[in-house]
């Protein structure tokens, strides 16, 4: 009876689902929810998170193998300045790559989901195929097809893992 009374007064009703979040009639909360569910926000957030992950992996890989990207010209060990420079260079490179992947995958998936009007596994397949195919297409038709298949399979695997 309390749920019915709350709904009649218009304060909030409970959304069915895992977290049972209340649906508010407050226009500010509705606007914030609309912004956070927009494709631009999702793509921007994935870009920032991808950049952070790329920077982390860049620092991690440079710390493990600091001589990977530059040839060793002498037998003396690298200085701390050279190691930090290598970390910064690798972090920047990985950060840009991960940011682009986050932007491309989440942006394309959101656009496809908005176009189809459904939120299912096919969106991940289409999104992965578009991004992987587009990246592989620069090298030719066969790499484009392989990129499409690979990214689609990867996107489905990640989506199935996240939803399980």
C-alpha positions, -999 to 999 in steps of 0.1 A, spaced: 0 0 0 29 24 6 41 19 -29 7 28 -43 4 59 -20 39 71 -31 28 67 -68 -4 86 -62 13 115 -46 38 115 -75 69 114 -54 85 84 -69 79 48 -81 102 19 -80 118 7 -112 119 -31 -116 154 -44 -119 185 -53 -100 190 -20 -80 153 -10 -78 162 27 -83 134 51 -78 121 70 -108 119 106 -99 95 133 -112 121 159 -104 130 177 -137 166 182 -127 171 145 -121 154 137 -153 177 161 -172 208 146 -155 196 111 -164 189 121 -200 224 136 -203 241 106 -188 223 83 -212 232 103 -243 256 89 -268 279 119 -265 283 114 -227 288 76 -231 314 81 -258 332 109 -239 333 88 -207 347 58 -226 373 81 -241 385 94 -207 385 59 -192 403 45 -222 429 73 -219 434 65 -183 438 27 -190 462 35 -218 484 57 -196 484 30 -169 494 3 -194 521 26 -209 537 32 -175 534 -5 -167 550 -17 -199 577 9 -199 586 0 -163 589 -37 -173 609 -31 -205 622 4 -208 645 -4 -238 618 -17 -261 611 14 -283 646 29 -285 678 12 -296 706 9 -270 736 29 -284 760 21 -257 766 -4 -229 758 21 -201 725 18 -183 697 42 -190 694 72 -168 662 79 -148 655 108 -172 656 85 -202 634 59 -184 608 86 -175 609 100 -210 602 65 -223 573 61 -199 558 94 -209 561 86 -246 547 51 -243 519 63 -219 509 90 -245 509 65 -273 489 39 -255 465 65 -240 456 78 -275 451 43 -288 429 32 -259 410 65 -260 402 61 -297 390 25 -292 368 36 -263 353 64 -283 348 43 -314 333 13 -298 310 30 -273 300 57 -297 292 33 -325 274 9 -302 253 38 -288 244 51 -322 235 16 -335 214 10 -303 196 43 -308 189 35 -345 177 0 -338 157 9 -307 169 -23 -289 195 -31 -264 208 -66 -272 239 -85 -282 235 -77 -319 245 -41 -311 279 -53 -299 284 -74 -330 276 -46 -353 296 -21 -334 327 -44 -332 324 -51 -369 321 -14 -378 352 -4 -357 373 -34 -365 364 -34 -402 371 4 -404 405 0 -387 415 -30 -409 402 -16 -441 432 8 -442 453 -23 -450 429 -38 -475 397 -58 -480 409 -90 -463 423 -73 -432 391 -53 -430 370 -85 -430 393 -101 -404 392 -69 -383 354 -69 -385 352 -106 -374 378 -102 -346 364 -71 -331 328 -84 -333 339 -116 -315 358 -96 -289 328 -72 -283 304 -101 -279 328 -119 -255 332 -87 -233 294 -80 -235 285 -115 -225 310 -114 -196 297 -80 -184 261 -91 -185 266 -124 -168 
